[in-house]
Amino acid sequence: MNIASNIQANEEKLIRGLQQQDTSALKVLYEKYSAALFGVISRMVNDDYLAEDILQEAFLKIWNNAGSYEPTKGRLFTWMLNICRNAAIDKMRGKMYKTSKKTASDETVLYENPTKIYDDIKPDTIGIKEIVDKLKPEWKIIVDLIYFQGYTHQEVSEELELPLGTVKTRLRSAIMYLRENI
Amino acid sequence: MNINEYIESGMLELYAAGALDASERKEVERMLAEHKELRDELDAIEQALENYAVAHARKPRKEVFDTIVSSIKGAEQTEQQTSAKTVAINATKPRSSNVLRYMAIAATLLLFVSVAINFYYYSNFHRVQDELAELRDQNTFLTDRNEVIQADFQALKTEIDVIKSPSYVAVTMKGMDVSPNSIASVYWDKTTGRVYVNANNLPAPEAGKQYQLWALKDGKPIDAGVFTMSGELQLMKNISEADAFAITLEPTGGVPVPTGSIYVVGNV
């Protein structure tokens, strides 16, 4: 409880720092979240150079729009991830990603990054990766398509030919699993 | 729908993962704003997803952050340059408005000078106008005077002509008992019959009375007309024949036959 409220207090401080255009607040934020955000972006676009561009653009938006973040609507990370995801979607719409998007539904291509310039880093928290790896594949694909690829639940339902209710249930089950095990 | 049902519906998970469209998100945000329990539940969901993202984290190259910082600074510089330009533009503005101000001051001064000159000329004009009017008055006065003098001169000239003229006979009439010191003259042209009388030291006639001149022919009086005490020669009625002239005091307007006392009388 104490730790949680501490994190809350730190986040508020970071937000205030951003709103006051304090680059040291941006640095703290970047160090804390950039790896997680970059992980998501690079999974969306399968191109590390492009992913870096998107991350940069997203951080500029975060810097410029810090004032529009509302804590009652969700966590800071979620807000930042939404910005990253939208930036990536905008980029992909503009490019010829439509063709590669079709193949992206194939799981082998989804995680095959043709322009991978460095290896995945090991998460600081030992064991998280193992726990994540234990996610049931039918749950994991739904989490990945929504959270990492920016699909809506309708799109997932169409893509995987599953009823909407099932998409909802599986996403909820996956998250419940993560909540209980991490 | 109670809170637990809402939690179990899986909407919060869809919201947290980013699977909802704009209107669905609005609805969830409305619920979140109303219920603290939902906000706590959402926070736990987001925390789980965040951990999932962290599990897939990949550290971007160090240059990425430097690029971000330099583009922020670049944007700030551009902003500063823009504001510097604005300052520069603003700085030139007062100069041009200074010129305008000086022009306005100059124009105002010119206006004052112009007004002063106008006032000077206007007052001069009035002064000259007054002088002109005065001169005109003087001129009129002199003209009138001239006319008067001319008239006087003409009258005197006529008198002198009459007196000097060889055709005129001067008859001096001497005072009788009523007024022994009085004296009067008649100038008579026998050929034309013209008669002038000059009677300036007769006593002033009483009200309702007037002096009348008579010509006497063989003791018979002939009316030669009434006259006023003007001190000038006065033209009377024509007289063709006369032995003597006399003046009587009669009622104003004269009478056909003398009724009053004789004041002066003189033989031709």
Interface residues (C-beta under 8 A of the other chain):
Chain A: T23 L26 K27 Y30 S34 A35 A36 L37 F38 G39 V40 S42 R43 A51 E52 L55 Q56 F59 L60 W63 T72 K73 G74 R75 F77 T78 L81 N82 R85 I117 Y118 D120 I121 P123 D124 T125 I128 K129 I131 V132 V143 I146 Y147 F148 G150 Y151 T152 H153 V156 K168 T169 L171 R172 I175 L178 R179 I182
Chain B: E8 S9 G10 M11 E13 L14 Y15 A16 A17 G18 A19 L20 D21 E29 L32 A33 R39 L42 D43 A44 I45 E46 Q47 A48 L49 E50 N51 Y52 A53 V54 A55 H56 A57 R58 K59 P60 R61 V64 F65 T67 I68 V69 S71 I72 A75
